[in-house]
């Protein structure tokens, strides 16, 4: 790569962008960035202007001369880029509110990346990421795509399977949080422990050993029932059954609560739905407050309030991955990437979330080995659901979408689930062109969104 790196960030008007800038500034000596292009769409123009100005102030306050460009022209941003990061949300937070409220109206879990909402987020996001990949093939064929857009694992799978683009790594802050917070539970520093992850994005497990190779997973599990367990801000803390963790001898990620303690998670979600509002409604308020802060012409650093947004350690995952590829550092990072045998319970050509050494050739996976019986079963069902969801997103096939809904463990199959799916199609009409004929049919049948708030949102 030539001296001076060009980075294009799609979804540049995101409230997370200052987190990204902080990570790049911290790593500038090993990652000499020349210019950063923040890209957004017309609907995000105002946020882009606010966060772009703040990003420039952050660089101006640093010792480094880096220019921030803001544009609504994706092609201009992508041309000759070395790295492309994606953090966009199709339909903005209003779409997430619909994803959460429409299932909740019918007594189902509505969540950003799990259950009905997660599948519809994929339906909206997958076609856009494939358009971006086609642009990259023309404008920056040697660039690496670093994806943070949720559902990150499914989006990365779509890039590999349907975009035919292997220079991609999917990321998530959840594994980073585990590796940063858990060591202190047993009196260790992060660099004194060795982590091994396996599974899917928001559906992985991990084991931990000390620097002498002694398994300390159970020591951490013991402490998890006494102290802060490092959950992301957006997950309600229902303890896992200790007996279950003792049987599997692995630590599940926080999102497993939706599957292992579905009854309690649903009860809490429905209480919020009926009182303070869903997580997306709460996040919308937090984001509005953040952008008020970002408008301050004196603010030139990431504000503490960004931690409440749920993206702690986001920059450590994204920026360290880019620095590791650029400088061939072979850093150990948890990534979504092609399996290649690391998790033998799944096909070699599908995308998994695993520990890998990241360097100039991308991710080289650490083999995890076979999972125990229960976890293997869960994993295979979830991967089948992901593959069906992605296929439906690409083809616009209603029948495939229904199959994905039916196999999803968070969706009670039957007439109510079908009704939820149909209402979500109507609600997201503007962002689902692949399903145009399906939506026209549903409209003729008189399907309407019943939740009044979801119905009122554009």
Buried (B, 14 or more C-beta within 10 A) or exposed (E): EEEEBBBBBBBBBBBBBBBBBBBBBBBBEEBBBBBBBBBBBEEBEEBBBBBBBBBBBBBEEBEEEBEBBBBBEBEEBBBEBBBBBBBBBBBBBBBBBBBBBBBBBBEBBBBBBBBBBBBBBBBBBBBBBBEBBEBBEEBBEEBBBBBBBBBBBBBBBBBBBBBEBEBBBBBBBBBBBBBBBBBBBBEBEEEEBBBBBBBBBBBBBBBBBBEEEEEBBBBBBBBBEEEEBBBBBBBBEBEBEEEEBEEBEBBBBBBBBBBBBBEBBBEBBBEBBEEEBBBBBBBBEBBEBBBEBBEEEEBBBBBEEBEBBBBBBBBBBBBBBBBBBBBEBBBBBBBBBBBBEBBBBBBEEBBBBBBBBBBEEBBEBBEBEEBEEEBBEBBBBBBBBBBBBBBBBBBBBBEBBBBBBBBBBBBEEEEBBBBBBBBBBBBBBEBBEBBEEBBEBBEEEEBEBBBEBBBEBE
